[in-house]
Amino acid sequence: MELHLEDHLIDALERAPQFGEINTQTLEAERLGGLTNLVYRVTYEDRPYVVRIPGEGTEAYIDRRVEAHNAKQAAAAGVNAPVLYFDEQDGLMVCSYLEGYRTMSPSGFRGDDGAVERAGEALHRMHSSGREFKFRFELFSMIDEYLEVLKKLDCPLPEGYHDVVQEAETVREALAAHPQQLSPCHNDPLCENFLDNGNRTCIVDWEYSGMNEPLWDVADLSVEAGLSEDQDLILLSAYNGGTYTDAEFGRMRIYKAMCDLLWTLWGLIQFANDNPAEDFWAYSTGRFNRCKALMAKPEFHTYITDVRSDN
């Protein structure tokens, strides 16, 4: 195991009751993935954990008290890894490490329809759990909030962004015509947030979680995994227990465009905060262009009609 015993990791571990005063002779740490946070697999006295240290600047758009509540609710529902420690002031978190699970990726989903089905079932398990999350994840309000953050950061927007937001008013009206019942949602289902052992899928990283329309999660997973239309049908069918309506399919496809519209702004915040994890300007413009391309397709208007009529 690659050793990563940086001072900031030792300082963080000593704050958690699972570790106390660290004996470095019995400690191993391996850096895991993460775009905005520092995430480690830590083995201490032969027991594995996952430790998450929040990234700089994340306090501007993530409420850690909300995350703590929701992550624990997701764990109680059997969807998230057990949360062993959470500092609600700064978001330091320690979870159990799930042995035998692989971290998913876009290629992992695209090459494994079974994993797509299990992910849909895991999302349904969370959404139907009856748990109550704090925070209302509301698409258009969050777009406004992110735009305010970017204004304070003096960050430019891709050309035409406000025009597309205006075009999306038709989408807002269609979605509002027959709103779904709100459910406890993940809201940021990156492929890497899904852990799969071949029989069951768990979902981690509940930073953006809140009550939302559940098909947002289904649509966003499809976007992040780059699923084909055939796999979209597999995902939606598994999520719905084998069936779905034209309105549900249309809602999923609409939300795919809206996911890109929102996460364009998230990427720009990372760009403005000089996050070195990747080229966030390219990330944002790529997502924005994909959003525009989907909204420009003739069938997009059919999706809007189906959602508005909800037949």
C-alpha positions as CSV (number, residue, x, y, z in Angstrom):
1,M,0.0,0.0,0.0
2,E,1.3,3.4,-1.0
3,L,2.2,5.4,2.1
4,H,0.7,9.0,2.5
5,L,1.5,10.1,6.0
6,E,1.3,13.8,5.4
7,D,1.1,16.1,8.4
8,H,-2.4,17.2,7.6
9,L,-3.6,13.6,7.6
10,I,-2.1,12.9,10.9
11,D,-3.6,16.1,12.4
12,A,-7.0,15.1,11.1
13,L,-6.8,11.5,12.4
14,E,-5.9,12.6,15.9
15,R,-9.2,14.6,16.1
16,A,-11.3,11.4,15.5
17,P,-11.9,9.2,18.5
18,Q,-11.3,6.1,16.4
19,F,-7.6,7.0,16.3
20,G,-6.6,9.3,19.2
21,E,-2.8,9.8,19.5
22,I,-1.5,8.2,16.4
23,N,1.1,5.4,16.5
24,T,2.5,5.8,13.0
25,Q,4.0,2.3,13.2
26,T,0.5,0.8,12.9
27,L,-0.8,3.2,10.4
28,E,-1.0,3.0,6.6
29,A,-2.7,5.4,4.2
30,E,-3.5,5.3,0.6
31,R,-4.8,8.3,-1.3
32,L,-8.1,7.6,-3.1
33,G,-9.9,9.7,-5.8
34,G,-11.7,12.9,-5.2
35,L,-12.1,16.1,-7.3
36,T,-12.6,18.6,-4.4
37,N,-11.6,16.7,-1.2
38,L,-8.7,14.6,0.1
39,V,-9.9,11.0,0.5
40,Y,-7.8,8.2,2.0
41,R,-8.1,4.6,2.8
42,V,-6.5,4.4,6.2
43,T,-5.5,1.1,7.9
44,Y,-4.9,1.5,11.6
45,E,-4.1,-1.4,13.9
46,D,-5.3,-3.7,11.2
47,R,-8.7,-2.1,10.7
48,P,-9.5,-0.3,7.5
49,Y,-11.3,3.1,7.3
50,V,-12.1,5.8,4.8
51,V,-11.1,9.3,5.9
52,R,-12.4,12.4,4.0
53,I,-10.7,15.8,4.6
54,P,-12.8,18.6,2.9
55,G,-11.2,20.6,0.2
56,E,-10.5,24.3,0.6
57,G,-13.4,26.6,-0.5
58,T,-16.1,23.9,-0.2
59,E,-17.6,25.6,2.8
60,A,-18.9,28.3,0.4
61,Y,-21.5,25.9,-1.1
62,I,-21.7,22.8,1.1
63,D,-23.5,22.8,4.5
64,R,-21.6,20.1,6.5
65,R,-24.4,19.8,9.1
66,V,-26.8,18.9,6.4
67,E,-24.3,16.4,4.9
68,A,-23.8,14.8,8.3
69,H,-27.5,14.2,8.9
70,N,-28.1,12.9,5.4
71,A,-25.1,10.7,5.3
72,K,-26.1,9.0,8.5
73,Q,-29.7,8.6,7.2
74,A,-28.4,7.0,4.1
75,A,-26.2,4.6,6.2
76,A,-29.3,3.7,8.3
77,A,-31.1,2.9,5.1
78,G,-28.4,0.5,4.1
79,V,-27.2,2.5,1.1
80,N,-24.2,4.4,2.5
81,A,-21.1,3.1,4.3
82,P,-21.5,3.4,8.1
83,V,-20.5,6.8,9.3
84,L,-18.2,6.5,12.4
85,Y,-17.3,10.1,12.9
86,F,-18.3,13.5,11.4
87,D,-17.1,16.9,12.5
88,E,-20.0,19.2,11.5
89,Q,-17.8,22.3,11.8
90,D,-15.4,21.5,9.0
91,G,-16.7,18.2,7.5
92,L,-13.9,15.8,8.5
93,M,-15.5,12.3,8.2
94,V,-14.5,8.8,9.0
95,C,-16.4,5.8,7.6
96,S,-16.1,2.1,7.6
97,Y,-14.2,0.7,4.6
98,L,-16.4,-1.7,2.6
99,E,-14.3,-4.8,1.8
100,G,-15.0,-6.6,-1.5
101,Y,-16.5,-3.6,-3.3
102,R,-15.0,-2.1,-6.4
103,T,-15.2,1.6,-7.1
104,M,-17.2,2.1,-10.3
105,S,-16.2,4.2,-13.3
106,P,-17.8,5.3,-16.6
107,S,-16.2,2.4,-18.4
108,G,-17.2,0.0,-15.6
109,F,-20.8,0.9,-16.0
110,R,-20.7,1.0,-19.8
111,G,-19.3,-2.6,-19.9
112,D,-21.5,-4.1,-17.3
113,D,-25.3,-3.9,-17.6
114,G,-25.6,-5.8,-14.3
115,A,-23.9,-3.0,-12.5
116,V,-26.2,-0.5,-14.2
117,E,-29.2,-2.5,-12.9
118,R,-27.8,-2.7,-9.4
119,A,-27.1,1.0,-9.3
120,G,-30.7,1.7,-10.3
121,E,-31.9,-0.7,-7.6
122,A,-29.7,1.1,-5.0
123,L,-31.1,4.5,-6.0
124,H,-34.6,3.1,-5.6
125,R,-33.7,1.7,-2.2
126,M,-32.7,5.1,-1.0
127,H,-35.6,7.0,-2.6
128,S,-38.2,4.6,-1.2
129,S,-36.6,4.3,2.2
130,G,-39.0,6.9,3.9
131,R,-36.0,8.7,5.3
132,E,-36.1,12.5,5.5
133,F,-33.1,14.5,4.4
134,K,-32.3,18.0,5.4
135,F,-32.1,20.6,2.5
136,R,-34.2,20.9,-0.6
137,F,-32.2,20.4,-3.7
138,E,-34.0,22.7,-6.2
139,L,-32.5,22.9,-9.6
140,F,-33.3,26.5,-10.6
141,S,-32.7,28.0,-7.2
142,M,-29.2,26.3,-7.1
143,I,-28.4,27.7,-10.6
144,D,-29.2,31.2,-9.1
145,E,-27.1,30.5,-6.0
146,Y,-24.1,29.2,-8.0
147,L,-24.4,32.3,-10.3
148,E,-24.1,34.5,-7.2
149,V,-21.0,32.6,-6.0
150,L,-19.4,33.0,-9.4
151,K,-20.3,36.7,-9.5
152,K,-18.4,37.2,-6.2
153,L,-15.5,35.2,-7.6
154,D,-15.5,37.4,-10.7
155,C,-15.6,34.3,-12.9
156,P,-16.7,34.5,-16.6
157,L,-19.5,32.2,-18.0
158,P,-19.5,30.3,-21.2
159,E,-20.9,32.4,-24.0
160,G,-24.7,32.0,-24.2
161,Y,-25.2,30.5,-20.7
162,H,-27.9,33.0,-19.7
163,D,-29.7,32.4,-23.0
164,V,-29.9,28.6,-22.3
165,V,-31.2,29.3,-18.8
166,Q,-33.9,31.4,-20.3
167,E,-34.7,28.6,-22.8
168,A,-35.0,26.2,-19.9
169,E,-38.0,28.1,-18.6
170,T,-40.1,25.8,-20.8
171,V,-38.5,22.8,-19.0
172,R,-39.3,24.4,-15.6
173,E,-42.9,24.8,-16.6
174,A,-43.2,21.2,-17.9
175,L,-41.6,19.7,-14.7
176,A,-43.9,21.8,-12.5
177,A,-47.0,20.6,-14.3
178,H,-46.8,17.2,-12.7
179,P,-44.2,17.3,-9.9
180,Q,-42.8,14.0,-8.5
181,Q,-43.1,13.4,-4.8
182,L,-39.8,14.5,-3.2
183,S,-37.4,11.7,-2.0
184,P,-34.1,11.6,-0.2
185,C,-31.7,11.9,-3.1
186,H,-27.9,11.8,-3.6
187,N,-28.0,14.5,-6.3
188,D,-24.3,14.0,-7.3
189,P,-24.1,10.4,-8.5
190,L,-20.7,10.4,-10.0
191,C,-19.7,6.9,-11.1
192,E,-16.9,6.9,-8.5
193,N,-19.5,7.3,-5.7
194,F,-20.9,3.9,-6.5
195,L,-19.3,0.8,-4.9
196,D,-20.3,-2.6,-6.4
197,N,-19.5,-6.1,-5.2
198,G,-21.3,-8.0,-8.0
199,N,-24.4,-8.5,-5.9
200,R,-25.2,-5.2,-4.3
201,T,-24.3,-1.5,-4.8
202,C,-23.6,1.1,-2.1
203,I,-23.4,4.8,-2.7
204,V,-21.0,7.2,-0.9
205,D,-20.3,10.9,-0.7
206,W,-23.5,12.7,0.3
207,E,-22.2,16.3,0.1
208,Y,-25.0,17.5,-2.2
209,S,-27.8,15.3,-0.9
210,G,-31.2,16.6,-0.1
211,M,-34.9,16.1,-0.9
212,N,-35.4,16.2,-4.7
213,E,-37.4,14.6,-7.5
214,P,-35.9,11.1,-7.7
215,L,-35.4,10.9,-11.5
216,W,-32.7,13.6,-11.1
217,D,-30.5,10.9,-9.6
218,V,-31.3,8.4,-12.4
219,A,-30.6,11.0,-15.1
220,D,-27.4,12.3,-13.5
221,L,-26.0,8.8,-13.2
222,S,-26.7,8.3,-16.9
223,V,-24.8,11.5,-17.7
224,E,-21.8,10.7,-15.6
225,A,-21.5,7.2,-16.9
226,G,-22.1,8.1,-20.5
227,L,-24.8,5.5,-20.8
228,S,-26.2,4.6,-24.2
229,E,-30.0,5.0,-24.8
230,D,-30.3,1.2,-24.5
231,Q,-28.6,1.4,-21.1
232,D,-30.8,4.3,-20.1
233,L,-33.7,1.9,-20.6
234,I,-32.0,-0.8,-18.5
235,L,-31.3,1.7,-15.7
236,L,-34.8,3.2,-15.7
237,S,-36.4,-0.2,-15.9
238,A,-34.3,-1.6,-13.0
239,Y,-35.1,1.6,-11.0
240,N,-38.8,1.2,-11.6
241,G,-39.0,-2.5,-11.0
242,G,-39.4,-3.4,-14.7
243,T,-41.6,-0.8,-16.2
244,Y,-41.8,3.0,-16.9
245,T,-44.0,5.5,-18.7
246,D,-43.2,7.9,-21.6
247,A,-43.5,10.7,-19.1
248,E,-40.9,9.1,-16.8
249,F,-38.5,8.5,-19.7
250,G,-39.0,12.1,-20.9
251,R,-38.4,13.4,-17.4
252,M,-35.2,11.4,-17.2
253,R,-34.0,12.7,-20.6
254,I,-34.8,16.3,-19.7
255,Y,-33.0,16.1,-16.4
256,K,-29.9,14.8,-18.3
257,A,-29.7,18.3,-20.0
258,M,-30.4,20.1,-16.7
259,C,-27.7,18.2,-14.9
260,D,-25.2,19.5,-17.3
261,L,-26.6,23.0,-17.1
262,L,-26.2,23.0,-13.3
263,W,-22.8,21.2,-13.1
264,T,-21.4,23.6,-15.6
265,L,-21.5,26.2,-12.9
266,W,-20.1,23.9,-10.3
267,G,-17.1,23.3,-12.6
268,L,-16.7,27.1,-13.0
269,I,-16.5,27.5,-9.2
270,Q,-13.7,24.9,-9.1
271,F,-12.0,26.8,-11.9
272,A,-12.3,30.1,-10.1
273,N,-11.0,28.5,-6.9
274,D,-7.9,27.2,-8.8
275,N,-8.7,23.6,-8.0
276,P,-5.8,21.7,-9.6
277,A,-7.7,18.3,-9.9
278,E,-8.4,18.8,-13.6
279,D,-9.0,21.4,-16.3
280,F,-12.3,22.7,-14.9
281,W,-12.8,25.3,-17.7
282,A,-12.7,22.5,-20.2
283,Y,-14.9,20.4,-17.9
284,S,-17.5,23.2,-17.7
285,T,-17.6,24.2,-21.4
286,G,-17.8,20.5,-22.3
287,R,-20.8,20.0,-20.1
288,F,-22.4,23.2,-21.3
289,N,-22.0,22.2,-25.0
290,R,-23.5,18.8,-24.2
291,C,-26.5,20.4,-22.6
292,K,-27.1,22.7,-25.6
293,A,-26.7,19.7,-28.0
294,L,-29.3,17.7,-26.1
295,M,-31.8,20.6,-25.9
296,A,-31.4,21.2,-29.7
297,K,-32.4,17.7,-30.6
298,P,-36.0,17.5,-32.1
299,E,-36.9,14.7,-29.6
300,F,-36.3,17.1,-26.7
301,H,-39.5,18.8,-27.5
302,T,-41.3,15.4,-27.4
303,Y,-39.9,14.8,-24.0
304,I,-41.2,18.1,-22.8
305,T,-44.6,17.3,-24.2
306,D,-44.7,13.9,-22.6
307,V,-43.7,15.3,-19.2
308,R,-46.2,18.1,-19.4
309,S,-49.1,15.7,-20.3
310,D,-47.8,12.9,-18.0
311,N,-49.8,10.2,-19.9
